[in-house]
Amino acid sequence: MANEAMGTAVVEIGGKRFDKFVSLSLTRSKEEATCSGNIVLSWPGAEMFNAQSPPAQELVDGAEGKLYLDGQLAATFEIDTRTSNGTPTNFELTLSFRGLASELVDSSPDHPTGQENKKPPPQIVRKLMEGHRPQLIDRSGYSRPIERFIIATGESIERAMRRVTREFGLNFYENEEGNVVLEKKGENEGTGQALILGGRNFYEWSVKRDMATRMKKVETVGSSIPTDKDYARTAEERKGEANDTTVKKKREKVVQIDSDHDKQTIKDRAMTEVRRRSAQGVNVTLKMSTWSDDSGRLWKVGRLHPVKIPVDQINNTLMINRVQFDLSSTERTATLTLVNSDTYSDKDGEVKPITPDPTDPGLFKDRPKD
C-alpha cells in the first residue's frame, strides 16, 4: 500500500500553509451536497497569557481555504465556526468547515418569479445557482424539458436542486474544487484496486444488512403538467414500478411524485427509489490505514472496487458512497462505506444482490485451505 510515513496534510488559507494539527477530519458523501470536517490546532498555554491578538488570524470564520492530503487537493472549503479553549497549560483552536457548496444548502433561491418553464433540469439548476461561488459542471447530457418547475416557498437552493434532478434520474455532488458536478445516474469514477480480507488492504470491517428501508416493490404515482397535446386523464395518471428481488417478503411502497413526468421518467423514478433504499439497507464499511490507494490516489466517492470478505459472503464490485479521512496524534485512517455498484445506476432492471450465491465456486477460491 501507499507508504504511511509519506502521508501529509496541509491547509492553505490566506497565502499561508498550516501542517501541524492535533487532529483533522474530512467527510465526503454521495448523499450530501457538500463536504464537512474539523481541524484542531494547539499551542502551550503560557504563550497565550499575554497575547494581544488571536493566533493564526488567517483561520477566522468565513475564511476560504484548501485542504491537501498526500499532496492532492481534497477539499476547497470555508470555515463555518472558530472555537477557542484555554487552560493554564494549553490553548486549543477548533475550526469546523464545509465546502463552498454549503451556501447552496443554507441559502434560499434568489429568483425573480419563482418559476421556470419549458427548460431541462441542467438549465434550471444553473439558474438556481446564479450569483453563488460554485460553478455547475454539467456531465448529464439531459435535454428533456420540464413543462413547469415552481420553487417552493422557504426551500433552500439545494432542496430545489434535489427536486429537479432526483426526479429525473440525475445526481449532483460537490467536487474537490468546490464546484457542483451534475451527472446522470450510472456514472462512476472508474475501477480501483481489489479490497480483500486477509490482504494488506483494510484492518477493520463491518457489513450491515437492514430490512427496514428496503422494499420488494416500489410504485410511483404522479402526473405531467397538462398541455394542449397532453391533458385530462392521460396527463393526470402516471404510474411506474420497480422491484428489489433481494427482498423475499411482501414489502411494498407507494411514493407520490410531484413533478412533470411522462411514462418512462415515472418508471425511472421508481427504479431510483428502489436503488436508494437498497443502498441504505445493505452496505460494507472498511477502515483503511492510508488515505491513498496502492496507485497513490486518494480514496474517492464514486469509485468502484472489487470487495471480497468470505466470512460475510461478500464477493462483489461495490461503489464508495462515503469516505471519511481522519488524522490524530497517533494515526491516520480512511473509513470507506461501499454500496451496490448499481445503486446510482439509471439502467432499467432489478437490483442485484450484494450477497452472492454461496454455492458460487469462485467465492472462496482464494481462501486458504484448512
ChimeraX attribute file (.defattr): number of C-alpha atoms within 10 A of each C-alpha:
attribute: neighborCount
match mode: 1-to-1
recipient: residues
	/A:1	12
	/A:2	16
	/A:3	13
	/A:4	15
	/A:5	7
	/A:6	9
	/A:7	14
	/A:8	16
	/A:9	17
	/A:10	18
	/A:11	20
	/A:12	17
	/A:13	19
	/A:14	12
	/A:15	7
	/A:16	11
	/A:17	13
	/A:18	14
	/A:19	12
	/A:20	14
	/A:21	17
	/A:22	17
	/A:23	18
	/A:24	21
	/A:25	19
	/A:26	20
	/A:27	20
	/A:28	25
	/A:29	21
	/A:30	18
	/A:31	12
	/A:32	16
	/A:33	23
	/A:34	27
	/A:35	26
	/A:36	22
	/A:37	20
	/A:38	18
	/A:39	19
	/A:40	19
	/A:41	18
	/A:42	18
	/A:43	15
	/A:44	14
	/A:45	15
	/A:46	14
	/A:47	12
	/A:48	18
	/A:49	12
	/A:50	7
	/A:51	9
	/A:52	7
	/A:53	8
	/A:54	12
	/A:55	16
	/A:56	12
	/A:57	10
	/A:58	16
	/A:59	24
	/A:60	18
	/A:61	16
	/A:62	14
	/A:63	16
	/A:64	20
	/A:65	22
	/A:66	20
	/A:67	20
	/A:68	17
	/A:69	17
	/A:70	19
	/A:71	15
	/A:72	16
	/A:73	15
	/A:74	24
	/A:75	27
	/A:76	24
	/A:77	27
	/A:78	26
	/A:79	22
	/A:80	18
	/A:81	16
	/A:82	16
	/A:83	12
	/A:84	14
	/A:85	11
	/A:86	16
	/A:87	12
	/A:88	10
	/A:89	11
	/A:90	14
	/A:91	19
	/A:92	16
	/A:93	20
	/A:94	19
	/A:95	20
	/A:96	19
	/A:97	26
	/A:98	23
	/A:99	28
	/A:100	29
	/A:101	26
	/A:102	21
	/A:103	19
	/A:104	22
	/A:105	18
	/A:106	13
	/A:107	15
	/A:108	19
	/A:109	22
	/A:110	13
	/A:111	13
	/A:112	6
	/A:113	8
	/A:114	13
	/A:115	12
	/A:116	18
	/A:117	12
	/A:118	12
	/A:119	15
	/A:120	20
	/A:121	26
	/A:122	25
	/A:123	15
	/A:124	21
	/A:125	21
	/A:126	16
	/A:127	15
	/A:128	22
	/A:129	22
	/A:130	14
	/A:131	10
	/A:132	12
	/A:133	13
	/A:134	21
	/A:135	18
	/A:136	20
	/A:137	16
	/A:138	17
	/A:139	14
	/A:140	18
	/A:141	10
	/A:142	17
	/A:143	11
	/A:144	12
	/A:145	15
	/A:146	20
	/A:147	17
	/A:148	16
	/A:149	21
	/A:150	13
	/A:151	21
	/A:152	13
	/A:153	9
	/A:154	10
	/A:155	14
	/A:156	19
	/A:157	20
	/A:158	24
	/A:159	19
	/A:160	21
	/A:161	23
	/A:162	17
	/A:163	16
	/A:164	23
	/A:165	20
	/A:166	17
	/A:167	22
	/A:168	27
	/A:169	25
	/A:170	25
	/A:171	22
	/A:172	25
	/A:173	21
	/A:174	27
	/A:175	22
	/A:176	21
	/A:177	16
	/A:178	25
	/A:179	19
	/A:180	23
	/A:181	17
	/A:182	22
	/A:183	21
	/A:184	21
	/A:185	20
	/A:186	16
	/A:187	17
	/A:188	17
	/A:189	12
	/A:190	11
	/A:191	14
	/A:192	18
	/A:193	14
	/A:194	15
	/A:195	20
	/A:196	17
	/A:197	19
	/A:198	13
	/A:199	9
	/A:200	11
	/A:201	19
	/A:202	20
	/A:203	12
	/A:204	12
	/A:205	15
	/A:206	12
	/A:207	16
	/A:208	11
	/A:209	15
	/A:210	14
	/A:211	15
	/A:212	10
	/A:213	14
	/A:214	25
	/A:215	25
	/A:216	18
	/A:217	20
	/A:218	25
	/A:219	21
	/A:220	21
	/A:221	21
	/A:222	20
	/A:223	21
	/A:224	22
	/A:225	16
	/A:226	16
	/A:227	10
	/A:228	6
	/A:229	7
	/A:230	12
	/A:231	12
	/A:232	11
	/A:233	10
	/A:234	12
	/A:235	19
	/A:236	16
	/A:237	14
	/A:238	21
	/A:239	23
	/A:240	21
	/A:241	19
	/A:242	24
	/A:243	20
	/A:244	22
	/A:245	14
	/A:246	16
	/A:247	16
	/A:248	9
	/A:249	10
	/A:250	8
	/A:251	15
	/A:252	12
	/A:253	16
	/A:254	14
	/A:255	15
	/A:256	12
	/A:257	18
	/A:258	12
	/A:259	20
	/A:260	22
	/A:261	26
	/A:262	18
	/A:263	15
	/A:264	12
	/A:265	17
	/A:266	27
	/A:267	22
	/A:268	23
	/A:269	28
	/A:270	28
	/A:271	30
	/A:272	26
	/A:273	26
	/A:274	26
	/A:275	27
	/A:276	19
	/A:277	19
	/A:278	29
	/A:279	23
	/A:280	17
	/A:281	17
	/A:282	20
	/A:283	21
	/A:284	23
	/A:285	19
	/A:286	21
	/A:287	19
	/A:288	22
	/A:289	21
	/A:290	27
	/A:291	26
	/A:292	22
	/A:293	19
	/A:294	13
	/A:295	10
	/A:296	15
	/A:297	14
	/A:298	20
	/A:299	22
	/A:300	23
	/A:301	22
	/A:302	23
	/A:303	19
	/A:304	23
	/A:305	19
	/A:306	17
	/A:307	20
	/A:308	21
	/A:309	20
	/A:310	17
	/A:311	9
	/A:312	11
	/A:313	16
	/A:314	22
	/A:315	22
	/A:316	21
	/A:317	20
	/A:318	25
	/A:319	30
	/A:320	25
	/A:321	25
	/A:322	21
	/A:323	25
	/A:324	22
	/A:325	23
	/A:326	19
	/A:327	19
	/A:328	13
	/A:329	9
	/A:330	7
	/A:331	11
	/A:332	19
	/A:333	19
	/A:334	23
	/A:335	22
	/A:336	23
	/A:337	22
	/A:338	26
	/A:339	25
	/A:340	26
	/A:341	25
	/A:342	22
	/A:343	24
	/A:344	26
	/A:345	20
	/A:346	19
	/A:347	14
	/A:348	12
	/A:349	12
	/A:350	15
	/A:351	22
	/A:352	17
	/A:353	16
	/A:354	22
	/A:355	15
	/A:356	13
	/A:357	12
	/A:358	13
	/A:359	8
	/A:360	10
	/A:361	8
	/A:362	9
	/A:363	18
	/A:364	17
	/A:365	10
	/A:366	10
	/A:367	12
	/A:368	7
	/A:369	6
	/A:370	3
